[in-house]
Amino acid sequence: MRIMECVRVIRNTINNAAIDEEAVREAISIYNLGHRDMIDNLLHSLARRNKFKLLTVDKELIKFIDRQGLPREVMVTPSEL
C-alpha cells in the first residue's frame, strides 16, 4: 500500500518526529481533500503535531493548504527564513 511506503520512507529519514496514528489520519484527511502527494501530507501533519516547521518550495502545496484553511503556520519558504 502506498501510504505504508510513505510512512516507511519518512520513518527512515526523520529521527525526531514520531509517526503516530493521528498523524497518519491527518495525512489521509489531506489526501481526501484532494492533495495526492502523501509524503507532503505526512510531512505537514508531522510538522503540525510535533510543532516543527516544514521548509518547502512547493507552491502548489502552499496554495492547497491555504485554500483548504489548513494550518499554514507550520510551513515556511526559504524567503521567509
C-alpha positions in Angstrom: 0.0 0.0 0.0 1.3 3.4 -0.9 0.6 5.0 2.4 2.7 2.5 4.3 5.5 3.0 1.8 5.4 6.8 2.6 5.4 6.1 6.3 8.5 3.8 5.9 10.3 6.5 3.9 9.7 9.2 6.5 10.5 6.9 9.4 13.8 6.1 7.8 14.7 9.7 7.2 13.2 11.6 10.2 14.7 10.9 13.6 13.0 13.5 15.7 9.3 13.0 14.8 7.1 10.2 15.9 4.7 9.0 13.2 1.6 8.2 15.2 -1.8 7.1 14.1 -3.2 10.6 14.4 -0.5 12.0 12.1 -1.4 9.3 9.5 -5.1 10.1 9.9 -4.4 13.8 9.3 -2.4 13.0 6.2 -5.1 10.8 4.9 -7.6 13.6 5.5 -5.5 16.0 3.5 -5.3 13.3 0.7 -9.1 13.0 0.8 -9.4 16.8 0.4 -7.5 16.4 -2.9 -3.8 16.7 -2.3 -2.4 13.5 -3.7 1.2 13.7 -2.5 1.1 11.5 0.7 4.7 12.4 1.6 3.8 16.1 1.6 0.7 15.3 3.6 2.6 13.3 6.2 5.3 16.0 6.5 2.6 18.6 7.0 0.8 16.6 9.7 4.0 15.7 11.4 5.2 19.3 11.5 1.9 20.3 13.0 1.7 17.5 15.6 5.4 18.0 16.6 5.4 21.8 16.5 8.1 21.7 13.8 8.5 23.9 10.7 8.1 22.4 7.3 10.6 24.1 4.9 9.2 23.9 1.4 9.4 25.5 -2.0 6.2 23.6 -3.2 4.0 26.5 -4.2 1.1 24.1 -5.1 1.2 22.6 -1.6 1.1 26.1 0.0 -1.8 27.1 -2.2 -3.7 23.9 -1.4 -3.1 24.3 2.3 -4.3 27.9 2.1 -7.4 27.1 0.0 -8.4 24.3 2.5 -7.9 26.5 5.5 -5.4 24.1 7.0 -2.7 25.3 9.4 -0.2 27.3 7.3 1.9 28.4 10.3 3.9 25.2 10.2 5.1 25.9 6.7 8.0 28.2 5.8 9.6 29.1 2.5 13.3 29.9 2.1 12.4 33.5 1.5 10.7 33.6 4.9 13.8 32.4 6.8 
